Amino acid sequence: MTGPDPLVHFFDEKANAWDGIYTRRKPALLQAWDMLTRQNLKARFEFAVDRLGDVKGKRFLDVGCGPGHYSVEIASRGAAEVVGLDFSSTMLELGRRLAAHRTVDDRCTFVEGDLFNYVSAVPFDTVVAMGFFDYVSDAVRTLRHLRSMTEGRVLASFPWRYALRVPARKTWFKIRGCRFWTYTRVEIASACATVGVPGHRALSPWPHLSSCRGGDISVERTPVKRESDVLVLGAGLTGMAAASLLDDRTVVLERDECPGGLVKTPCWNGYWFDQVLHLLYFWDDDTERRITALLGDDLARCPPVAWVETDKGTVLFPFQMHLAGLDKETVARCITDLARLTFGATNEEPKNFEEVLQLTFGGGMCETFLLPYNRKMWKRPLDTLAAAGFTWNITRPDFDNVLRGALETDSGYESYNAKGWYPRPASDSPVRGMEFLAQKLAASVENIRLGHVIERIELSSRTVHVRTEDGPEVYAYGEACLATLPLPTMLRLCVETPKELLVACQQLTHNRVLSVALSVRGPRPKRCGHWRYYADESLCFTRLIYMHEFDPELAPPDGWGVLAEITERAEDPLRTREEILKRACDDVIRAGALSGECKIIDRNLMVIDPAYVVFTPENESIVNAARDFLVQHGVTPLGRYGRWEYSSMAQCMRDGFAWGKEMAERLGAGAGISAHEE
């Protein structure tokens, strides 16, 4: 669904007419014409939706959803979530209205965009593509991509080349400057076989309707079975750190075509952007020794300079140690409130996250920055969040240091995370940014299997069933399994997970992050710092990140890149790409981040989901039960999302190295960067 302009224009223009085929809100003469020439569309709709069977509690992707009739009908039959994807904004608006009218808009989301740019962290149960292949030039590539997005099946229709209306449709589309594609049964069978679906079925009464089950797509073949001592699920930093200390008896399975998990740095026309920006902070000597040995001179010191923007003034981060940049009244309030906490006789225990902030920093600092920023960060009432679980630095600051920072513009205070590191490879490196670390770590792992989509896990038989481009495979592990997949996803994949635990895991909430990458042409800003936090809740982003400050070669000499991080609740509908980009650009300009000489020349969007785990009082017991269930069945959950916690890159690698070292000692193995140990 690349969305060439003539085709987008055509569907925007004809959206209401297309919608009328299903609603019959047309003049009588046009209804009669539809009955004569398009009655198969209505019949196909009824047949295909019925073919989906029981949809209750399942997730669906409706590709080329048009005015949303398939999406809304599936949602109305009890689907847990339906995402309708299309490149026509007019069509999508009709879908949103229909969903609201049918009262399923809480479970039915419509997204504007290109199929190959759409990312979902969690695979769908079923992908629906009705009337979609009419406008696809490369059926094999598209079918393969659709299959990679589901753990269940793809239900797709292919226009038959010898249908009576084909000549008329070709002529009509040609006049409008558009093309459409048709297929023979042999071509459909060939496309399905090429992507590993030789067992596709033509579903009577529609011979051009193909149903491909992802779970048993090669019905004529027995899945290839492979064995290993250790199986690692997920080639993020945690999984690769563990596997780097083991030998070829360990296999790492990764669904993406590139290792690294969230640690990726795409490049658009010479502008590089980390998908999720983080510096490396080493908290233990072992991890620091391993990573510095791995990257060598390509790892550079990068002490971060961060600023905090409030309506009372702009100060260095950490905010509480640099109050001198605020107005005098605010400084006095902050100092007074902190003094009451420091020297008062209160031993009050916080009951929620808002009280943690209030009892740690005082009302002045909270109202000026901490509360508005965290409301924007978490997108939910702070008094509903747990008092524990936030493992970043939330401790009461030393009063003398705060007072010094309130009196002096340069107090000399060194932050707890002042010793940062960032990769800066040679100018001709094909990989830059933090992905350079991920690729180096991947090179130290002997067996990473990319493009391996996990479909189910049988804990009792210690087997993992995966789907690959070449067909289904089964991986058996003899000694251990390390799981770095998101904890709720892992529980859903395990066939032995008790139903009550699955239901409980649905309560685990998280936020997604929208990373808006803006390529700017013009002079690079001075004293912008590496990033800036914004307390203003009317601005959509929590912080702006200046990529050139980390590595000058992350942008052309006459430009620079800024990354706007926007946090959203994962349960809320995802806005259209254009809505997100426009709002971000408008707010970046309103925040004063661009000078008059600078111009935004490109905009790109990266969706990270999940991004931040949300800690609530109810979650702790659920997370512990989920972890315990896996451990009892011989699986170790590890990593930020595997354990469903907050942890940094260095902490993830530290835990991975520790697990890998222990496993290597048990197996008598040892490889990769373990050779750098002293």
N, C-alpha and C positions, 0 to 999 in steps of 0.2 A: 504494500500500500504506500507507494512513494508519493502519490498525490500530485501528479503533474497539473499545472495550472488550468488547462482547458477542462480536465475532468473534474477538478474541484469546482470550477465555475459552473459546469453543467449540473452537478448534483446540488449545489447551492440554489441554482435557479429552478430546478425541477423538484426540489424537496417536497413541497406541498402536494404536487401532482403524484409523486411516488407514494407519499403517505396516504393519499386518497385511495390507492389500490386496496389497502387494508381496511381503512375506515369507511370507505364508500361515501365520503363527504365530497361528492362531485355532482355536477348536473347530470340529469338522467341519461342524456345522450352519451356523455363520457363514461358513465357507469356501464352502459351497454357495450361500449367499445372495449372496456376493460374485461368484461365478462366474455367477450368474443376472443380477445387476443391474449389476455393475461390471467385467465382463470387458473392456470397451472401454478402461479405464484401463491395464491391463497391456499390451494390444495397442498403445495409443497410445505408451506408454513405449518399447516395442521399436522401433516405427516411427520415432518422433522421434529417438531416439538414433542409429539407423542413418542417418537423414537428415542428421545433422551431418557425416557422412563422416569424413575423416582429421582427427583432433583433435590429433595429436601436436605438441607444442611450442607450442600456442596457449593463449590466456587466455579463460576463460569466466565470465560472470556468470549465475547461476541465480536468477532473481527469484521469490519465493514458493516457495522450495525445499522447504518442508515437511520431512519426515524425511530428505531428502538423497539419495534414490535416483538422481535424474538427476545430481546433482553428483558423487556417488561413482562412478557408472558412467562418466561422461565422464573423470574423473581416472584411472580404472583403464585407460582406453583410450589413455592417454599424454599427456593435456593437461598443459601446464606449470603451470597454475594454474587453480583453480576457486574462485570465491567464491559461497557460497550465502547469499542474503539473505532473511530472513523476520522477521515480528513475533512469532512464537510461540517462546518460550524452550524450551518442552518439545519442540517439533518439532526445534529446532536441536540440542538435546542428543542426540536420537536420531540426527541426522545425524553428529554428532561421533563417536558410538560406532560407527556404521557405517563411517565413514572409517577409524577406528583398526583395526577388524576387517579391513577390506580393505587395510590398510597403505598408504593413500594420504593419511593425515592431514598429511603434509608438503607436499602440493600442494592440499589441500582445506580451505578456511577457511569457517567459518560465522559470519555476522554478524547480530546482532539489530538491527533498525531499520527506518526508513521509507525507501522507495525514493527519495523526493525529497530526503532529507537525506543520502543516501549519496554520498560523493565518492571518485572514483578519479582519481589524477593521470594515469594512463596508460589510454587507452581499451581496451576489451576487443575481442577478435577476434569473438566471438559473444555475444549475450545470449539466454538461454533463458527463456521465460515460459510454462510449461505449467500449465494449470489456474489461472492467475493472474488472467485477465480476468473470471473468474466473480465476483470480489469487487471489481471496479473500477467506480466510478461514472462516471468520465470517461475513456473509452477513447482519445479523440483526444489529450488531454494526456499520458496515460500512454504511448501508443505513440510520441509525439514524443520524450518523455524517454528512453525505451528506445533509440530510434534514435540519440540524441545520445551514448550511452554506448559505442557500438561503431564500429569501423572496418570491420567485416565485415557481419554480418547479424543480424536478430532472428528467432528461431524461436518462434512464439507460437501457443497454441490459444485459440479462442473458443467458448464453449458455444452450441450451436445451439438456437434458441428453440423449435423444433418437435420436439425429442427427446422420447421417450415419458416419461422420468422427470422432466421439467421441472415439471409441476404438483405432484408429490410433493415435490420438492426445495424449491420455493417455500414450500409449507406447512410443511415441517420447519424451514426457516430462519426463517420468520416466528415460529413457536412459540418459537424460541431468541432472538428479538429481533434477528435478523440479516437482511441482504438479500443476494441475489446477482443478477447481471445476465446476460441472454442476448442473442443477436444473430441477425439474419438475414444471409444472404449479402450482401444489398444494403448493410446497415449496416456489415459488415466491409469491403467494398470502398470504401464512402464514407469510413470512418475512415482507411484506408490512403491513399486519394487525397488526403485533406485534409492529411496530413503528408508528402505527396510520395512515396507509394509506390503509384502507380496500377498497377504491374506485379506486384502480389502474386499468389500462386498458391494455389489450394486443392489440397491434396495428397491425392490418392486413396491409401488408401481412407477417409481422414478428411476430409470436406468442410469441417469447421470448423477445420482446421489451416492456418495461414497462414505462409508463409516469405517474409521481406522482406530482400533483400540490400541492405546499406548501400552497397556499392560501386557498384551499378548499379540503385538503387531506382527510377529513372524510366526503365524500359526502353523506353518509347515516345518518349522525348525525347532530343534531342542536348543534352549539357551546354552551358550558357551559357559562352561564352569571353570573358574580359576581359583587357585588356593594361595594363601599367604599366611605367614605367622601373625602379622599385625596389619590391621586395616585402619586407615585414617580417613575419616569422612570430612572432606572440606580442605581445600588448599589455600586457606588464609594463613596469616602469620603464625597462629598457634599450631596448626596442623603441620605446616612446613618446618617450623622450628623443631618439633618432635621428630619428624621423619628424617631431618638432616643428620641426626645422630644414630640412625639405624641403617641397616644394609638393604640389599635387594629382596630380603624376605618381608619387606614392608611395602604396601601399596597405598597410595593416596588417591582418593576418588574426588573429582571436582566437576560440577555440572557446567561451569563456564568454559569457554575456549581459551581463557587466559588465567593463570594462577594469580593469587594475591588477595582474593576476597574483595574487601572494600578498598584495599590499597592499590588504586589504579590512578594513572595520571594521563588522561587523554590529551591529544594535541589537535588544535584547530587552527590551521593556517599559520603555524609558527608560535602560537600561544598555548602554553601548557598549564593545566589546572589539575591539582590534586582533587580527586573525587571527594575525599574527606581530609581536610588539612589537619595534620598533627605533626609536631616536632617529636624527635626521640629524646626522652629523658631516661637516663639509666639510674635505676635505684639499687642495683646490685652489681658487684664486680664481674661476676660470671657472664651475665648478659652483655655487659659493656665490652668485655674482652672478646667474646665471640663475634659480635657485630662489627667492632672496629677491625678485627682481623679479616672479616668477610669483605668489608667495603674498602679497607685500606685508605689511601689518600683521597678516595672519592667521597668520604664522609667528612663534612666540614662542621666546625663549631658554628652554632647559630644562636647566640643568646637572644631570646625574644624581647622585643620592645613592643608592648601593647598599651593601648590607651583606652580610657573609659569616658564615653560621652554622656553627660547628664544635663538637665536643664539648669543645674546650679554651677556648671563649669566642667572643664575637661582635665582629667588627671591621669597619671600613669597607673598601670595595673601592677600590683594589686591595689585596688581602690582604697582600702582601709589604711594603707601605709603612705598615701600621697594626697592627703586631704587639703594641702596648701593651695591646690588649684581651684578649690571651691570658694564661693563667696563667704564672707566672714560669719554671717549669721548661721549658715549651714555648718561651717566648721565648729562653731561653738556648740551647736546642738549635738553634733556627732560626738564631740569630746565629752560633753556632759552626760549623755546617755551611756556611753561606754564606761565612764567613771562610776556611775551608779551600779552597773553590772559587776565591775571589777572589784570595787571596794565595799559593795553592799553585802548584806547577810543572806541573800537569796540562794536557796538550793533547789529552786524549782526545776523539775524535769520536763523537757519539751515533749508534747504529745503528738506533734505533727511537724512537717518540714517548715511551715511558716514560723512556728514557735522556735524551732532550731535557729533560724536566722535571727529572730528578735532577741532571743536570750544569749546569742553569741556576739552579735555586733551592736545591738541597741537600735532604738527606733529611728534615730537620725540617719544612720548609714543605710538602714533597710528602706526607708521611704525615699531616699535620694537615688539609690541604685539597686540594691539587692532584691527588693520585692518586685518592682516593675520589670526588671530584667528576667527574673525567674518566672514571673507570670507569662512573659512572652516565650520563654524557653520551654515551659512545660505545658502551656495551653490548657490549664485546668486549675481549679482552686488549690492554692498551696496548702491549705489546711486539710485537704483530703489525701495528701501524700505522706508517706511514712517518715518518721523521725530518723530512721536508720536506713542504710543501704547506699547512701550517696558517699562514695568512697574517696571523692576528691577532698581537697584540704578545707575542711570547715572546722576550725578551732578558733577559740577566742584569741585575738591578737594581743601581743604584749602592749600594755598601756603606754609605757615610756616610748616605745618605737612609734606608736600611732601619734603620740603628742609631738615627737620630733618631726614626723612627716607632715603634721599640720602646721608647723612653724617654719619649716625649711622646704624650699622647692626641690632641693636635691639632698635627700636625707641619707643617700648612700645605701639604702636598704636593698638587700639582695633577695629576690623572691625564691620560694621553694623550688620553682621550676626554671631558674635562671640559666642552668647549664643545658641548653638545648643543642641538638645535632640535626643536620639535614644533608641529604646527598647532593653533591655538586660534581657530577661526572664531567669528562672531557667534552669539549664543544661539539664534537662529531658523534656523541653517543646517541644511538637510536631510541633510548629510553631516558627520561629525565624524571625529576620529582621523586616522591616517595615510592613510586612504582619501581624505581631503580633498586631499592632494597628488596622488594618482593621478587623481582626477577633474579637477583643474585641469590636469594635464599632458595628459590625454586631450582636454580642450577646445582645446588648442593644436595638435592633430593634425587634418588635414583629412579623411583617409579611413581610419576604423577600421571594419572590417566584423566585427561581433559575431555570435556564433552560427555561425561558419564553422569546421567541423570538418575538419581536414586528413586526407585518406585516403591519399594517396600523393604522392610527389614524383619527377618525372622530370628528373633533372639534365641529361641529354643534350639534351632539348628545352626546358629552362628553364621547366617548367610545374609548377604545384601544383594537384592535384585536391582539391576540397573538397566537403563536404556541407552544405547549408543547409536552412532550413525550406522554402524555395521550390524545392528540387531541387538537383541537382549543378551545380557550376560549375568552370571551369578558369581559373586565373590564370597568365598568361605574363608573365615579367619580361625586360626588354631589357638593363638595365645591371647590376643587382646584386640579391642576395638576402641579407638579414640574418636569421640563425636564432637565436632565443632559447629555443627549445624545449629540454627536457632532452636532452643529447647522445645518450644511448642511444635515446631516442624518435626523434630526428631521423634517426639511422642506420637505424632500422627502417623509417621511412617512405620512405626513398630506395630506389628499385627497383634502382639500380646498385650498392648497397653490396655488396662482396665477402662471400661467406658466412663466410669465416674471420674477417673483422672483426666481423660480426654475432655470431658465437660468442664472440669475445673480449670484446665489450661486455657480454655477460651476466655477466662477472666484476666489472663495476663495481658496487660496493656503496654503499649510502647508508642513512641513518636517516630515519625519519619522526618528526614531532612531533605529539603530541596536546595541543591547547590546550583546557584545561577552563576554561570561563568561569563563574564563580560570582557571582551577583547577591546582595548582602548588604544586609539592612535593619538599620540601627543606626548608632551614632556612628562616624564615621570614625577610624581608628587614627592615633595621633600617632607621629612619629619612625619611621615604618615604612620610609621611603625610597621610591624609585621601584620598586626590586625588591630581592629577597634571594636569595642563592645558598645552597644547602643541601648540606653535605658528607655528611650522614647517608644512607648507602646503603639504609636501611630505608624512607626516604620515597620515594615514587614519582616526585616531581617534582625537577627540577634547580633551578628557581627559582620564586618567587612574584612576580607583578607587580601593583602597586597602581595601577589605571587612573586613579583620581581625582587622583593626584599629577602626572600629565601634563597634565590638563585637568579642573578641578573640575566641569565640566558634562558629563562622561562618565557621570554617574550622577545620580539624583534627590538633592535636598538631604538627605534622610533615609537615604541609603544609599551604597554604594560597591561597586566591582567588583574582584575579584581573579582573576587569570589564572594558572593552574598549568600550567607547561610540562613535559611528560613526553616523554622521548626513547625511541624503540624502534627495534630493527633492522627495516628494511623487509621483510626476508625472513621474519620471524616472523609467525605468525598474529595477526590483529587480534582483540583481545578484544571482547566484546559492549559496547555502549554503556553499559549499566547497570553492568557490572563496572568499566569505566573511571571512570565518574562516582562510584560509591560509594567506590572506593579513594581517589580524589582528595579527596573530601569528608572521609573519615576521616583522611587524612594531614594535610590542612590544619588540622583541629581538633587533631590530635596535636602538630603543630608549634607550637601556641599562637598561630595567626594570628587567631583570633576571640575577642573578649571575651565575657563572659557575657550582655551586652546585645544581641549581634548574632545574626542568624538568616539562614541561607541560604534564600532564597525562590525561586531558580531556578537550574538547572544546564544548561549547554549544552556541546556538544563540537564542536570543529573539528579535522579531520585534515589535516595538511600533509604531503604525500608526492609528491615528495621534499622533504626539508628540509635535511639536512646531508650533503654528500658525504663519504664515508669514504676517507681516503688510505691506501693500502697500497703496499708496494714494487712490486707487480705492476701497479698501476693507471696509473702515470705513462706507461709506454710505450704502453699501450692508448689512453689519452686523447690523447696526442700523435698517434698514428696516425689516430684518428677525426677530430681537428681537421684534420690535413693532408689527409685524403681530401676533406673538405668544401671546404677552401680551393682545392685543385686543381681542383675542379669549379665554382668561382666563387661559393661560398657562404661567408659570414663567420659563424662561430659566436661569439656574444657573450653576456655576462651570466653570472650566477652558475651557472645550470644549462646554458646554451648552451655554456659553456667547461668545465663540470663542475669547479668550483672553489669556494672560499669567497670571497665579496666582499660588502661592505656595500651598502646602498641608494645612498649617495652615490657609491660606486665604480662601481656599475652605471650610474648616470645619467652619470657622468663619461665612461665608455667609450662610452655611447650618443651623447652630445653630440659627442664627438671623431669618431666614425664618421659621424654625420650632417653635421657641418661639412665633413669631407673630401668626402663625397658631394655636398653642395650646391655646393661649389667645382667639382667635376668636371662637374656638370650645369648649372651656372650658375643654380641654384635658390637659394631663401632665403625662409623664411617663419617663422611662429610666433614663438616666444620668442627666435629669433636676433635679432629687432629690438631686444632689450635689450642687445646687445653694445655696449661702449663704443668 
